[in-house]
Amino acid sequence: MEHTTASSVRIEPWSESDLELLRRANAPELMAHLGGPESEEQLIGRHARYVTLSADRTGRGRMFRVALTGEDEAVGTIGFWERTWQGQEVYETGWAVLPGFQGRGIASAATAAVAEQARAENKHRYLHAYPSVANGASNGVCRKAGFVLLGECEVEYPPGHQLLTNDWRLDLHPGR
């Protein structure tokens, strides 16, 4: 299987034209660790939030489509956004890579790229990821991208549903 390098992946700001990508990322196999697929109404709401977040230039975060260099088709989604975690303002990240493109290092390369975007905001010190403890692939992405495992925790996602996750943290400004 082909391995992808950071230079062969690009992230592009989310736009109005990315709703179909969000629908493709709503597949049962991609949403299995996140409470299952969302309804069309939920997807339209999420898409509107992504468009708004990507247009915001106050450092609250950004959403991106993931594409391979030299290709037009998007192969996944990734982003970062603000949240309060244990009394501290941090960024959180999350991603999805479409099934036909998994296992090639795309998520790890996109995570490195999104960490650079979050670092460039120069707003929060830490970027967290909260993959389900049962999601071996996403936990592997965190490890490969240099995140430190802080332990297990419960996160509410989707709203009203407690999810047992790992708390992974990346220091965006080491040495500070």
N, C-alpha and C positions, 0 to 999 in steps of 0.2 A: 504494500500500500504506500502511496506517495506521502511523504512528510512535507508539511508546509512550514516555511520560515516566516518570520515577522515581515520580511521585505516582500513576500508574495501575498500578503493580506493588506487590504486597506479598509479603513472605516470612514463612512461618509455620513454627514448629518441626516437624521431622519427627516422625511418630507411628507407632504400630502400624498404623494404617489406610492408610499410604502404600506398602505393598508393590506394589499394582497400578500405581501411578505409576512405581515403579522398573522394573517389567516393561515398561511402555510406553517408558521411556527406554533400554531395552536393545535397541532396534531396530538392525538392521544399519547403517542410514545414520547413526545417532548414535554408534555404537561403531566406525566405520570407522577412526578415527585412534587408537583405544585398544586395538587387538588383537582386535577383534570382539566379538560378543555373549557374555555370560556364561551358564553353565548355570543351571538353576533352583536347584541347590544353592548355587552361588556367589551368586546373587541373594538367597537367604534369609539367607546369612551376612552379606552386605553390608547388608541391611535391618536385621538385628540390631545390627550395628556402628553404623549411623546412629541407631537408636533409643537405644542406650546413649550415644552421643556427645551427642545432643540433650538427654538427661536429666542429663548431667554439668555441674556448675556450678563446676568448678575452672579454667575458662579453657582447656581443651584444644581447644575448638572446638565447632561446632554444624553440624547439617545442617538444611536447610529445603526445603519445597515452595514453588514459585513460583506465584502466582496473580495474576490481573488484579483490580484493585479492582472491587468490585461483582459478581464472579463467584465461584462455588464451586469450579469445576473447576480443578485444578492444571494448569499448562502447562509445568512444568519443575522442575528440581532445582538446588540450589546449596548450597555449604557452605564451611566453612573448618576446618582442623585443624592441629595442631602437627606439625612435622617438623624434623629437623636438616639444615641445608643449608650445606655448606662450613664446617662447624664452628660454626655459629650456629643458635640456636633461632629459628625463624620460623613464620609461618602459611603454609599453602598453600591455594589455593582452586580449585574446579572447578565446572562447571555443565553442564547440558544443557537445551535448550529443545525441546519436542516439535515435529516437522516442520511441523504446520499453523500454528505460531505464530512461526516463524523469520522473520528479516528485518524485524522490527518494533521493534527496540531493547529487547526484553524482557531479553535476557541482560545488556546494558549496565546497564540500570536495576537488575536484581537484583544485579549485581556491585557497584554503588555501595552498595546497601542492605547487602550482606554485609560490605563494607569498613567500614561504620559499626558493625556488630555486632562485628567484630574489633577495631576501634579502641576501642570501649567496654570491652572486656576489659582494656585497658591493661596487657597482658602482654608482647607482642612488638612490636618496632618495624616489622617488614616483613611484608607480605603478598605472596607469590609466586604466580604462575600459570605453568604449563608446558605450553602447547598445542603440539601437533605443529607442526613448521615447515611442514607441508603443509596445516594447517588455517587457511585464510585468515580464515574467519569468527571463530573464537575469538581469533586474533591481533588482529583488528580490535576485538573487545570489549575486550581489554587496552588497546589504544591509546586507545580512546574513554573508558575508565574512568580514564585518567590514569596507568596503569602505565608504567614506563620499561623499555625493552628493554635487557637487559644482554648478550645474545648467545645463541648456540646452546649447548646442552648435551645430554648423554644422561641420561635418567631411566629407571629400571627400572619399567615398567608395561605390562601386568600383571606380577606377579612372574615373573622368568625371561626377560623380553623387554625388550631395550633399545630405547628410543624416542628419536629425535632430536627435541628440542623447542627452543622459545625460552624463555629465562628472563626473565620479566617481573616487575618488582618495584614495589610501591606502598609509599611511606613513610607509615605510619599516624600517625606523630607528627613531622611536619616541624618543624624548628626546635629539636629536642632536641639 
